[in-house]
Amino acid sequence: AKIADVGCGIGFSTLIMAEAFPNSRFIGYDFHEQSIEQATAHAAAHGLSDRVSFQTAPAKQIAETDFDLITMFDCLHDMGDPRGCAEHMRQLLKEDGSWMIVEPIAGNSPGENIGNPVSRLYYNASTMICVPTSLAQEVGEALGAQAGQEKLTQLLTGAGFGSVRRATEGPFNMILEARP
């Protein structure tokens, strides 16, 4: 399979997947050049440079297409233009491809999260980290770490994805699958 790991940072998520799926090709993308430099060094150190590469590119500027799978770990809510990003991811996928989106688990409204200590912590972190990060970028939609599945599903279906489902969840994250 041909996989894009968008928002890969220094590449650990990309490398873990590459080690688990040795017959696949991976391209990690991140807008932070120094992180991509480190990711490239990590790929070489792990002997994976033959099928793992990294490129500096904002999510909406990725040019390569025909991906079987796109992954995004805990970063869609940090993007200034998550809707534009989702529309672009849809264009990058093969017709039978999937987009795996890992996001903090959250209820669909603030009231659904009050009794959950993890959600309270996420709201705190989101206010100090996620929201300002988004606001500092193009569009500045500021979904925050507590976007909730309902809002994310609306965003994804609005971007042209015909199917969005929660594939699984853990105590801290939900994993959504979006398909054309």
N, C-alpha and C positions, 0 to 999 in steps of 0.2 A: 504494500500500500504506500501511497505518497501522502505524508502527513505534514501539516504546518502547525507549529506550536507558537501561537501569537501571544506576545507579552512574555517571552521566555526568560527574561532577566539574564542571569549568568548561566543559564542552560541546564540546570539540574533536572527539571521536568523532562526536557527533551532527551537527555542522556538516559534517564531511567527508562523511558519508553523505548528508546533504541536498543537498550540492553535486553528488554523483555521481548522485543519483536525484531529479531535479527534479519528478517527478510524484507524489511520495510526501509524506506528512505525518508529522512526527516529534515525539515528546514525550520530552524528557530528564528523568530523575528522579534525585535524589540527596537524601540525608538532611541534607546540609550546606548550610544556608541561604545562606551567603556564596558558596559555589561556584555555586549556582543564580542568584544575583544577577549574578555575573560571566558566566555562560553566557548569560543573557538579554541582557546588554550586547553580548556577542560576536555573537549572532544578529542584533541590530539593526545592528551595524557591518558585518556581511557581507550585509545586505539579505535576510535569510532569515526575518524575524519573521512573514511572512505564512503560513508553513507549518511553522515550527519553534517550539515553546514548551518551557518548562522549568518544572518544579514541584518544590517541596521536599516529599519524602515518603520515608519508609523503604520499602524494597522490599516488605515485607509489608503496607503500608498503601495501596498504589496502588489506586485505586478504578475507574479506567477499564478497560474490557474490550474484547474483539473485536479484538485486535491480530493482524495478519498475521505480524509478526516482532517478537520481543523480542531485544535484544542486551545482552550483559553482557561488558565488557572487563576482565579481570583483577581481579575483585572478589568472585566467589562464595566463594572460599576465605577471604576476610577477614570474611565475615558471621558474626555470632554464631549465627544459626539458618539455615544454608544449606538444611537440609531443609524447614523451614517456608517459606523463600523459594521453593524449587523447587515446592512444592505450590501456592503462591500464583501463581507464573508460569504454571503449568498452567491455572489458572482464568482467567487474563487472555487466553490465546490463543484464537483461532478454532480450530475443530476441524481445519482444514487448515493451521494456522499452524506456525511453527518458532521455536525458541529457539536462538540462536547464542551459545555460551559460549566465550569465549577465556580460557584458563587456562595457567599456566606448564607447559611440557612436563616430564613427570617419569615415572619408572618407577613400578611399583606397590608396590615395597618399597624400604627404604633401601639394601639391597645392590645393587639395579639402578641406583642413582644414584652410587655411590662413584667410579667411573672417569670420570665426566663432570664437567668443571670448572664448567660452568654450573649443574648440579644442586647441586654443593657450595656455590656462591655463593648459590643460591636457598635452601638449607637455612639458611645463615647469616642471610640477610635475613628469612626466614620466622620464625626464632626471635626476632629483634629487633623485627619490624614486624607481620607477619601474625597470628601466634599471640596476642600481647598485644591486638591490635585486636579479634579475635574474643572473647577471654576477657572483655573489658571490656563486651561487649554481652549482650543477652538470650540465654539458653541457653549461649553460650560453647562451641560445639562445637570450634572451633579445628582446622579441616581443614589449615591451613597451605598454603604455596605448593607443596608436594610431595605433593598428594593423590593424583595418579596417575589414569589413565583408569578403571581398574577401580573404585576407590572412588567416583569421580564418577558413573560409570554406575549403580552400585548406588543412589546417592543419587537420581538422576534417575528411574530406573525405580520406585523406592519412592515417588516423588512422583506417579506416575501417567503417566509418559511411556512410550509403547509402543515407541518406537524411539529409540535413542541410537547415534550413530556419530561416529567421528573424520572430519570432512569434509576436513580438511587439517592441515598442521602446518608450522611454520618451525623455525629452529634454537632458538628460545626459547619458543614457545607452541604449544599444540594448540588447534584449533578444533573444538568438539563441536557437533553438531546434535541437538537433542532435539525429537521430534515426538509429538503425542498418540497 
